[in-house]
Protein backbone atom coordinates (compact mmCIF):
# COMPACT_ATOMS: atom_id res chain seq x y z
CA UNK A 1 0.00 0.00 0.00
CA UNK A 2 1.38 3.41 -0.97
CA UNK A 3 0.46 6.52 0.94
CA UNK A 4 -0.12 9.70 -1.02
CA UNK A 5 -0.53 13.25 0.22
CA UNK A 6 -3.66 15.33 -0.41
CA UNK A 7 -2.17 16.63 -3.65
CA UNK A 8 -1.60 13.05 -4.83
CA UNK A 9 2.18 13.15 -4.47
CA UNK A 10 3.94 10.22 -2.85
CA UNK A 11 5.69 11.21 0.38
CA UNK A 12 9.46 10.95 0.31
CA UNK A 13 11.54 9.43 3.08
CA UNK A 14 12.31 12.87 4.47
CA UNK A 15 8.75 14.20 4.15
CA UNK A 16 8.16 16.33 7.28
CA UNK A 17 4.76 14.68 7.72
CA UNK A 18 6.51 11.37 8.42
CA UNK A 19 8.81 12.82 11.05
CA UNK A 20 8.32 12.64 14.79
CA UNK A 21 8.20 16.09 16.33
CA UNK A 22 9.46 15.89 19.91
CA UNK A 23 11.27 17.78 22.63
CA UNK A 24 14.57 16.28 23.76
CA UNK A 25 16.38 17.48 26.87
CA UNK A 26 20.04 17.61 25.90
CA UNK A 27 22.80 19.10 28.05
CA UNK A 28 20.26 20.69 30.38
CA UNK A 29 18.22 22.42 27.67
CA UNK A 30 15.01 21.46 25.88
CA UNK A 31 15.25 21.24 22.09
CA UNK A 32 12.44 20.81 19.57
CA UNK A 33 13.57 18.21 17.08
CA UNK A 34 11.91 16.56 14.08
CA UNK A 35 13.31 13.27 12.82
CA UNK A 36 12.26 10.03 11.22
CA UNK A 37 11.10 7.53 13.86
CA UNK A 38 13.64 4.87 12.89
CA UNK A 39 16.66 7.09 13.65
CA UNK A 40 18.95 6.18 16.50
CA UNK A 41 19.80 8.69 19.18
CA UNK A 42 23.30 8.82 17.64
CA UNK A 43 21.84 9.91 14.31
CA UNK A 44 19.47 12.42 15.90
CA UNK A 45 22.26 14.04 17.92
CA UNK A 46 24.67 14.28 14.99
CA UNK A 47 22.42 14.82 11.98
CA UNK A 48 19.41 16.62 13.39
CA UNK A 49 20.94 18.54 16.28
CA UNK A 50 24.48 19.16 14.98
CA UNK A 51 26.11 17.67 18.10
CA UNK A 52 28.96 15.90 16.38
CA UNK A 53 30.98 15.15 19.50
CA UNK A 54 29.15 11.83 19.74
CA UNK A 55 30.94 9.62 17.23
CA UNK A 56 29.90 6.84 14.87
CA UNK A 57 31.96 3.79 15.66
CA UNK A 58 30.96 0.21 15.05
CA UNK A 59 27.21 0.98 15.24
CA UNK A 60 26.81 -2.49 16.79
CA UNK A 61 27.15 -1.52 20.45
CA UNK A 62 30.63 -2.97 20.82
CA UNK A 63 33.07 -0.04 20.85
CA UNK A 64 31.62 2.62 23.17
CA UNK A 65 32.51 5.46 20.81
CA UNK A 66 28.90 6.68 20.72
CA UNK A 67 28.43 6.70 24.51
CA UNK A 68 26.26 9.44 25.96
CA UNK A 69 24.69 9.74 29.39
CA UNK A 70 20.96 9.14 29.60
CA UNK A 71 19.53 9.94 33.01
CA UNK A 72 23.12 9.94 34.25
CA UNK A 73 23.96 6.44 33.02
CA UNK A 74 26.23 5.57 30.07
CA UNK A 75 24.21 4.44 27.07
CA UNK A 76 25.28 3.42 23.59
CA UNK A 77 23.45 5.92 21.43
CA UNK A 78 23.76 3.68 18.36
CA UNK A 79 21.47 1.13 20.04
CA UNK A 80 18.88 3.57 21.39
CA UNK A 81 16.18 5.06 19.21
CA UNK A 82 15.77 8.81 19.38
CA UNK A 83 12.14 8.30 20.37
CA UNK A 84 13.23 6.24 23.38
CA UNK A 85 15.00 9.34 24.69
CA UNK A 86 11.94 11.57 24.96
CA UNK A 87 11.44 12.64 28.57
CA UNK A 88 14.96 11.62 29.55
CA UNK A 89 17.99 13.75 30.37
CA UNK A 90 20.68 13.32 27.70
CA UNK A 91 24.26 14.51 28.21
CA UNK A 92 26.81 14.72 25.42
CA UNK A 93 30.45 15.73 25.45
CA UNK A 94 29.41 19.21 24.28
CA UNK A 95 27.81 19.74 27.68
CA UNK A 96 30.90 18.95 29.75
CA UNK A 97 32.92 22.17 29.56
CA UNK A 98 31.47 25.13 31.39
CA UNK A 99 31.86 28.88 31.43
CA UNK A 100 34.75 28.42 33.84
CA UNK A 101 36.70 26.22 31.41
CA UNK A 102 37.27 22.57 30.74
CA UNK A 103 35.67 19.89 32.85
CA UNK A 104 38.24 18.25 35.19
CA UNK A 105 38.15 15.06 33.10
CA UNK A 106 38.78 17.00 29.89
CA UNK A 107 41.61 18.87 31.58
CA UNK A 108 43.21 15.66 32.84
CA UNK A 109 42.90 13.97 29.44
CA UNK A 110 44.61 16.97 27.81
CA UNK A 111 47.37 17.26 30.42
CA UNK A 112 48.26 13.57 30.38
CA UNK A 113 47.92 12.96 26.64
CA UNK A 114 45.11 10.47 27.19
CA UNK A 115 43.50 11.54 23.91
CA UNK A 116 45.59 10.73 20.90
CA UNK A 117 43.46 10.83 17.76
CA UNK A 118 40.53 11.79 20.01
CA UNK A 119 37.86 9.78 18.23
CA UNK A 120 37.03 7.58 21.22
CA UNK A 121 37.57 10.34 23.77
CA UNK A 122 33.95 11.59 24.12
CA UNK A 123 32.77 8.09 25.00
CA UNK A 124 35.55 7.64 27.54
CA UNK A 125 34.90 11.07 29.08
CA UNK A 126 31.19 10.45 29.57
CA UNK A 127 31.65 6.93 30.89
CA UNK A 128 34.27 8.22 33.33
CA UNK A 129 31.98 11.07 34.38
CA UNK A 130 29.22 8.61 35.27
CA UNK A 131 31.74 6.55 37.24
CA UNK A 132 33.03 9.54 39.21
CA UNK A 133 29.50 10.70 40.04
CA UNK A 134 28.78 7.31 41.60
CA UNK A 135 32.24 6.67 43.05
CA UNK A 136 34.28 9.86 43.57
CA UNK A 137 37.48 7.94 44.40
CA UNK A 138 37.38 4.70 42.40
CA UNK A 139 40.20 2.19 42.55
CA UNK A 140 42.27 1.53 39.44
CA UNK A 141 40.51 -1.84 39.13
CA UNK A 142 37.09 -0.16 39.17
CA UNK A 143 38.19 2.37 36.54
CA UNK A 144 39.46 -0.41 34.28
CA UNK A 145 36.22 -2.35 34.74
CA UNK A 146 33.92 0.62 34.12
CA UNK A 147 35.81 1.75 31.01
CA UNK A 148 36.10 -1.77 29.58
CA UNK A 149 33.22 -1.17 27.15
CA UNK A 150 35.10 1.70 25.50
CA UNK A 151 37.71 0.77 22.93
CA UNK A 152 40.68 2.82 21.77
CA UNK A 153 42.95 1.98 18.87
CA UNK A 154 45.65 4.56 19.65
CA UNK A 155 46.53 4.41 23.34
CA UNK A 156 47.60 1.67 25.67
CA UNK A 157 44.80 2.78 28.06
CA UNK A 158 47.25 3.60 30.86
CA UNK A 159 47.08 7.37 30.23
CA UNK A 160 43.27 7.18 30.16
CA UNK A 161 43.19 5.44 33.55
CA UNK A 162 45.67 7.95 34.97
CA UNK A 163 43.57 10.83 33.66
CA UNK A 164 40.47 9.50 35.41
CA UNK A 165 42.47 9.14 38.64
CA UNK A 166 43.81 12.70 38.29
CA UNK A 167 40.31 14.08 37.65
CA UNK A 168 38.97 12.20 40.67
CA UNK A 169 41.69 13.73 42.85
CA UNK A 170 41.05 17.20 41.45
CA UNK A 171 37.29 16.91 42.03
CA UNK A 172 37.68 15.90 45.65
CA UNK A 173 40.40 18.46 46.46
CA UNK A 174 39.39 21.27 48.84
CA UNK A 175 37.68 24.04 46.87
CA UNK A 176 37.06 21.85 43.80
CA UNK A 177 34.02 22.93 41.77
CA UNK A 178 32.81 19.85 39.90
Backbone bond lengths (Angstrom), bond angles and torsions (degrees), N, CA, C in turn:
res aa  C-N    CA-C-N  psi(-1)  N-CA   C-N-CA  omega(-1)  CA-C   N-CA-C  phi
1 X - - - 1.447 - - 1.522 108.46 -
2 X 1.307 117.74 131.46 1.452 123.44 179.38 1.518 109.13 -107.67
3 X 1.300 115.90 134.53 1.454 121.01 179.25 1.519 108.22 -95.02
4 X 1.311 116.17 135.07 1.465 120.55 177.72 1.518 108.50 -122.29
5 X 1.324 116.18 151.27 1.455 120.41 178.10 1.524 109.07 -78.96
6 X 1.326 117.13 176.23 1.459 121.98 -178.38 1.519 112.19 -58.19
7 X 1.337 117.07 -30.97 1.458 119.40 -179.46 1.525 111.79 -86.20
8 X 1.344 116.68 4.84 1.453 120.85 177.44 1.518 114.76 89.65
9 X 1.318 117.26 -6.84 1.465 120.37 -178.87 1.522 110.28 -78.11
10 X 1.310 115.55 142.91 1.462 120.23 175.73 1.528 109.23 -74.31
11 X 1.334 117.60 135.16 1.468 118.45 178.29 1.523 110.41 -71.29
12 X 1.299 116.30 141.74 1.462 121.83 177.00 1.521 108.65 -88.18
13 X 1.320 115.48 169.75 1.465 120.10 -178.37 1.515 112.41 -60.19
14 X 1.334 117.36 -30.66 1.456 119.56 -179.01 1.527 112.91 -101.08
15 X 1.317 117.23 16.72 1.463 122.38 178.14 1.534 108.49 -57.57
16 X 1.338 118.06 125.52 1.460 120.59 -177.13 1.527 113.20 -59.23
17 X 1.330 116.91 -22.56 1.465 119.28 179.35 1.528 111.54 -72.11
18 X 1.300 118.01 -16.99 1.466 122.01 179.51 1.524 111.63 -93.59
19 X 1.305 117.00 -8.58 1.459 120.65 -176.42 1.528 111.68 -83.90
20 X 1.314 114.44 149.85 1.463 121.14 171.68 1.519 106.99 -83.97
21 X 1.293 116.92 133.06 1.462 122.38 177.60 1.521 106.86 -109.79
22 X 1.335 115.89 111.07 1.463 120.95 -173.50 1.524 110.69 -136.50
23 X 1.315 114.40 171.23 1.463 121.23 171.63 1.514 106.82 -113.24
24 X 1.318 116.16 124.11 1.464 122.43 175.73 1.521 108.60 -111.28
25 X 1.317 115.25 136.08 1.471 120.57 175.78 1.521 107.65 -94.08
26 X 1.332 115.59 108.87 1.460 121.76 -176.08 1.532 108.29 -126.11
27 X 1.316 115.19 126.38 1.467 122.22 178.84 1.527 111.93 53.27
28 X 1.335 115.00 40.77 1.460 121.11 175.03 1.512 115.95 82.15
29 X 1.323 117.87 2.52 1.464 120.84 -179.55 1.520 110.61 -127.03
30 X 1.334 115.91 144.57 1.462 120.98 176.30 1.522 109.62 -82.78
31 X 1.343 115.37 136.79 1.461 121.83 179.95 1.522 109.18 -130.99
32 X 1.332 116.42 129.82 1.459 120.40 171.99 1.515 107.52 -79.80
33 X 1.321 116.08 127.33 1.457 120.49 -176.73 1.524 108.29 -136.99
34 X 1.327 115.83 141.28 1.468 121.92 174.82 1.525 107.35 -121.16
35 X 1.329 115.69 126.34 1.464 119.83 -179.34 1.516 109.42 -153.55
36 X 1.319 114.69 160.70 1.456 120.13 177.67 1.526 109.33 -68.24
37 X 1.322 117.84 138.34 1.471 121.22 -173.65 1.525 115.86 -59.77
38 X 1.317 118.28 -21.38 1.466 119.86 -178.78 1.523 113.45 -83.98
39 X 1.322 118.43 -4.72 1.466 121.15 -176.86 1.525 111.69 -71.70
40 X 1.327 114.27 140.97 1.460 120.16 174.74 1.529 109.46 -76.27
41 X 1.315 115.17 163.09 1.459 119.08 175.65 1.522 109.81 -59.48
42 X 1.317 118.07 -38.24 1.468 122.08 176.37 1.524 110.77 -54.13
43 X 1.317 116.56 -49.00 1.464 120.80 -179.00 1.522 111.77 -66.69
44 X 1.320 117.11 -39.57 1.463 120.38 179.53 1.523 110.13 -63.81
45 X 1.330 116.50 -46.65 1.466 119.51 -179.41 1.523 111.53 -60.71
46 X 1.318 117.09 -47.76 1.467 121.21 -175.64 1.527 112.58 -76.11
47 X 1.314 116.65 -51.96 1.465 121.24 -170.53 1.523 113.85 -84.13
48 X 1.311 117.02 -37.05 1.460 119.85 -174.21 1.523 113.17 -99.49
49 X 1.333 116.50 -22.59 1.455 119.60 -179.02 1.522 112.97 -113.54
50 X 1.324 118.54 -9.37 1.459 121.84 178.27 1.516 114.17 72.67
51 X 1.337 117.83 18.67 1.462 121.71 178.96 1.522 108.30 -94.30
52 X 1.308 115.24 86.21 1.468 120.74 -171.12 1.528 113.66 -88.35
53 X 1.320 118.06 5.31 1.455 120.23 175.82 1.515 111.72 -66.63
54 X 1.315 116.88 -30.83 1.465 121.52 175.81 1.523 106.44 -77.21
55 X 1.328 116.22 123.96 1.469 120.35 -170.68 1.521 113.25 -103.10
56 X 1.342 114.41 148.26 1.467 121.70 168.13 1.519 106.50 -75.89
57 X 1.292 116.22 130.21 1.462 120.62 174.88 1.512 107.95 -122.90
58 X 1.300 115.46 -113.63 1.468 120.59 -177.79 1.524 112.08 -79.54
59 X 1.324 116.85 -23.24 1.466 124.34 -175.70 1.523 112.19 57.80
60 X 1.329 115.93 25.20 1.471 122.76 177.55 1.528 111.40 -124.16
61 X 1.333 116.81 2.46 1.450 120.45 -179.84 1.514 114.11 78.60
62 X 1.317 117.76 23.95 1.458 120.45 -176.29 1.521 115.19 -111.65
63 X 1.344 118.68 -15.69 1.464 118.84 -171.56 1.530 114.85 -109.35
64 X 1.320 118.61 -20.90 1.459 121.25 179.46 1.509 115.25 79.87
65 X 1.314 118.03 -0.30 1.464 121.10 -177.20 1.531 112.18 -63.13
66 X 1.319 117.18 -30.46 1.464 121.55 -176.26 1.527 112.98 -93.81
67 X 1.330 118.05 13.91 1.460 121.43 -175.61 1.519 111.99 -61.19
68 X 1.321 115.04 132.12 1.458 124.16 170.20 1.525 106.34 -130.83
69 X 1.309 116.85 168.65 1.458 119.89 174.43 1.519 108.41 -99.70
70 X 1.308 116.00 129.98 1.460 122.36 175.63 1.519 105.95 -121.38
71 X 1.324 115.35 117.57 1.469 121.21 -173.91 1.528 110.43 52.56
72 X 1.330 115.59 37.87 1.456 122.19 175.08 1.512 115.89 82.83
73 X 1.326 117.73 -1.89 1.463 121.22 -178.26 1.525 110.91 -111.23
74 X 1.333 118.16 140.23 1.467 119.73 177.79 1.533 110.96 -62.36
75 X 1.316 115.02 131.98 1.460 122.01 178.11 1.519 108.60 -135.27
76 X 1.309 116.51 144.24 1.455 121.65 176.28 1.523 107.39 -84.73
77 X 1.315 116.30 108.33 1.458 120.20 -173.53 1.522 113.15 -68.72
78 X 1.323 117.60 -15.30 1.468 120.43 177.01 1.521 111.45 -75.87
79 X 1.321 117.69 -16.29 1.462 121.89 -178.17 1.520 112.77 -107.33
80 X 1.312 116.99 1.70 1.456 122.09 -176.70 1.522 108.78 -116.01
81 X 1.307 117.37 126.54 1.461 119.44 176.71 1.527 109.79 -70.46
82 X 1.308 115.33 148.05 1.458 119.68 176.69 1.521 111.47 -56.55
83 X 1.329 117.04 -38.93 1.459 120.89 -179.30 1.528 112.40 -65.70
84 X 1.316 117.86 -25.63 1.461 121.28 177.41 1.526 111.72 -72.54
85 X 1.307 117.21 -9.38 1.461 122.06 -176.09 1.515 113.06 -98.62
86 X 1.315 117.51 -4.65 1.459 121.12 179.05 1.528 108.50 -64.23
87 X 1.331 116.00 132.80 1.453 121.11 179.73 1.525 114.10 81.74
88 X 1.312 116.77 5.45 1.465 121.24 179.89 1.523 109.18 -114.74
89 X 1.311 116.34 158.73 1.460 121.94 -179.09 1.521 108.43 -95.06
90 X 1.322 117.13 115.12 1.459 123.58 -176.82 1.527 108.55 -105.72
91 X 1.326 116.12 133.12 1.458 120.96 176.07 1.515 108.92 -122.59
92 X 1.322 115.55 131.01 1.458 121.62 176.71 1.525 108.71 -116.48
93 X 1.307 116.21 171.82 1.461 120.19 -179.60 1.531 111.20 -61.68
94 X 1.327 117.49 -27.94 1.467 120.05 178.66 1.521 112.26 -62.75
95 X 1.311 117.65 -21.71 1.457 121.29 -179.41 1.516 114.56 -91.16
96 X 1.316 118.15 1.27 1.468 119.88 -175.92 1.523 114.06 -77.74
97 X 1.312 117.74 -49.52 1.472 120.31 -178.11 1.526 108.74 -71.26
98 X 1.299 115.77 145.85 1.459 120.48 179.46 1.510 111.68 -117.63
99 X 1.323 115.02 -175.25 1.465 120.71 179.72 1.523 111.09 -62.47
100 X 1.342 115.85 -25.11 1.460 119.97 -178.72 1.527 112.74 -89.54
101 X 1.330 117.74 6.89 1.462 120.32 175.83 1.513 112.91 119.47
102 X 1.314 114.29 -163.12 1.454 120.45 -177.92 1.525 111.49 -65.07
103 X 1.301 115.30 150.43 1.456 122.90 171.87 1.530 106.64 -66.09
104 X 1.330 119.44 148.99 1.469 120.81 179.84 1.532 113.80 -53.74
105 X 1.320 117.92 -36.02 1.464 119.46 177.20 1.523 111.09 -66.88
106 X 1.326 116.87 -42.95 1.467 120.14 178.24 1.521 110.16 -62.37
107 X 1.317 116.12 -41.63 1.468 121.08 179.87 1.526 110.64 -62.48
108 X 1.327 116.39 -45.51 1.465 120.55 -179.36 1.526 111.12 -65.57
109 X 1.330 117.56 -41.19 1.463 120.42 178.01 1.523 110.04 -60.55
110 X 1.343 117.15 -41.80 1.467 121.00 -179.54 1.533 110.81 -67.88
111 X 1.319 116.81 -45.86 1.467 120.53 -177.01 1.525 112.76 -64.39
112 X 1.315 117.07 -36.62 1.457 120.58 -174.48 1.528 113.78 -96.95
113 X 1.318 117.38 0.56 1.458 120.17 -179.10 1.517 112.85 67.92
114 X 1.323 116.79 32.38 1.459 121.03 -178.80 1.523 112.04 -74.70
115 X 1.321 117.02 -17.81 1.462 121.32 177.15 1.516 107.61 -106.78
116 X 1.302 116.48 115.66 1.456 118.55 177.52 1.526 108.68 -95.76
117 X 1.311 119.24 -83.63 1.469 117.95 176.84 1.525 109.67 -74.13
118 X 1.331 117.26 -26.02 1.458 121.89 175.50 1.512 115.64 89.54
119 X 1.321 118.48 -6.20 1.455 120.43 -174.83 1.529 112.09 -63.78
120 X 1.304 117.70 -41.32 1.466 121.76 -178.32 1.527 112.37 -85.19
121 X 1.303 117.61 -11.55 1.455 122.48 -171.02 1.526 114.21 -56.99
122 X 1.338 120.68 -45.85 1.470 118.44 179.74 1.527 113.28 -56.13
123 X 1.325 117.15 -41.03 1.457 120.11 178.72 1.520 112.08 -64.94
124 X 1.331 116.52 -41.50 1.463 120.28 177.27 1.530 110.73 -64.09
125 X 1.332 116.83 -44.64 1.460 120.49 -178.26 1.525 111.62 -59.78
126 X 1.319 116.94 -45.58 1.460 119.69 -177.18 1.524 111.78 -71.60
127 X 1.314 117.36 -37.46 1.462 119.98 176.41 1.519 109.98 -64.41
128 X 1.324 116.90 -42.74 1.464 121.23 178.34 1.528 110.94 -65.49
129 X 1.316 117.74 -37.58 1.462 120.86 178.28 1.522 110.62 -61.46
130 X 1.323 117.10 -44.69 1.471 120.21 177.98 1.531 110.15 -61.54
131 X 1.314 116.83 -41.37 1.461 120.99 178.47 1.528 110.62 -60.05
132 X 1.332 116.94 -49.55 1.462 120.27 -175.89 1.529 112.49 -68.58
133 X 1.308 117.59 -27.25 1.471 119.52 174.65 1.525 110.73 -66.52
134 X 1.317 116.36 -36.78 1.464 121.34 -177.48 1.525 112.77 -88.58
135 X 1.313 116.62 -26.56 1.465 121.80 -177.61 1.527 107.63 -144.38
136 X 1.329 117.58 89.89 1.465 121.06 -173.98 1.522 115.33 -60.19
137 X 1.319 118.64 -23.42 1.458 122.48 -179.93 1.530 109.72 -131.82
138 X 1.325 118.03 66.42 1.466 119.40 -177.40 1.524 111.99 -71.74
139 X 1.313 114.84 152.02 1.469 120.45 174.99 1.528 108.48 -73.37
140 X 1.310 116.40 163.74 1.467 120.95 176.00 1.532 109.26 -57.96
141 X 1.310 117.26 -41.71 1.466 121.04 -179.54 1.526 111.17 -60.67
142 X 1.321 116.51 -41.15 1.478 120.32 179.56 1.527 110.11 -67.58
143 X 1.305 118.10 -40.19 1.465 121.51 177.85 1.523 109.56 -60.79
144 X 1.309 117.08 -48.23 1.465 121.64 -180.00 1.521 109.98 -58.67
145 X 1.328 116.56 -44.93 1.462 120.95 -179.32 1.527 111.70 -63.68
146 X 1.330 116.97 -47.50 1.464 120.90 -176.62 1.527 112.39 -67.05
147 X 1.313 117.26 -32.54 1.465 120.77 -179.04 1.527 112.74 -90.30
148 X 1.310 117.68 1.58 1.471 121.15 -174.63 1.530 113.48 -64.08
149 X 1.310 118.83 -19.52 1.463 121.06 177.81 1.517 113.68 -85.40
150 X 1.330 116.81 -1.37 1.457 121.65 179.12 1.522 108.60 -108.51
151 X 1.317 115.95 124.23 1.456 120.92 -178.04 1.519 111.32 -104.78
152 X 1.322 114.78 145.41 1.459 122.22 177.22 1.518 107.86 -133.26
153 X 1.324 115.63 135.62 1.463 119.80 -179.83 1.525 112.27 -98.63
154 X 1.334 117.89 -5.73 1.467 120.11 -174.03 1.523 114.13 -106.57
155 X 1.332 116.96 -37.01 1.467 118.90 -173.70 1.520 110.72 -99.63
156 X 1.290 115.32 172.17 1.450 121.81 172.90 1.523 110.46 -97.87
157 X 1.306 117.84 13.56 1.468 126.24 178.13 1.527 113.86 74.19
158 X 1.312 119.25 -25.59 1.455 121.01 -176.26 1.529 111.81 -56.34
159 X 1.325 117.77 -46.67 1.471 120.93 -179.60 1.525 110.98 -63.30
160 X 1.335 117.11 -34.68 1.468 120.74 178.11 1.532 109.30 -64.37
161 X 1.332 116.96 -47.20 1.467 120.45 179.54 1.522 110.64 -61.77
162 X 1.333 116.42 -42.63 1.467 120.21 178.90 1.524 111.39 -63.48
163 X 1.318 117.03 -37.24 1.464 120.59 179.15 1.530 111.12 -65.27
164 X 1.313 116.86 -39.88 1.471 119.93 177.75 1.528 109.51 -65.34
165 X 1.321 117.35 -41.38 1.469 120.50 177.52 1.527 110.67 -63.06
166 X 1.332 117.18 -42.36 1.475 120.41 179.69 1.522 110.40 -64.32
167 X 1.329 117.38 -42.57 1.466 120.54 179.13 1.523 111.04 -64.94
168 X 1.314 117.13 -38.12 1.466 120.82 177.82 1.525 109.68 -61.77
169 X 1.330 116.79 -44.36 1.466 120.87 179.71 1.520 110.64 -65.18
170 X 1.323 117.10 -40.33 1.464 120.58 -179.67 1.523 111.32 -66.70
171 X 1.319 116.87 -37.53 1.470 121.13 -178.83 1.513 112.36 -69.87
172 X 1.302 117.45 -30.13 1.467 120.06 -177.50 1.522 112.55 -97.57
173 X 1.327 117.64 0.00 1.463 121.57 177.63 1.535 109.21 -69.14
174 X 1.327 116.55 149.25 1.478 119.31 177.91 1.534 110.51 -54.83
175 X 1.314 116.01 131.67 1.460 121.81 178.49 1.521 114.38 83.55
176 X 1.340 117.54 3.53 1.475 120.61 -179.89 1.520 108.64 -68.64
177 X 1.340 115.23 142.89 1.467 121.25 -176.44 1.511 114.69 -87.79
178 X 1.326 118.48 -44.26 1.466 119.64 -173.13 1.484 109.27 -109.85
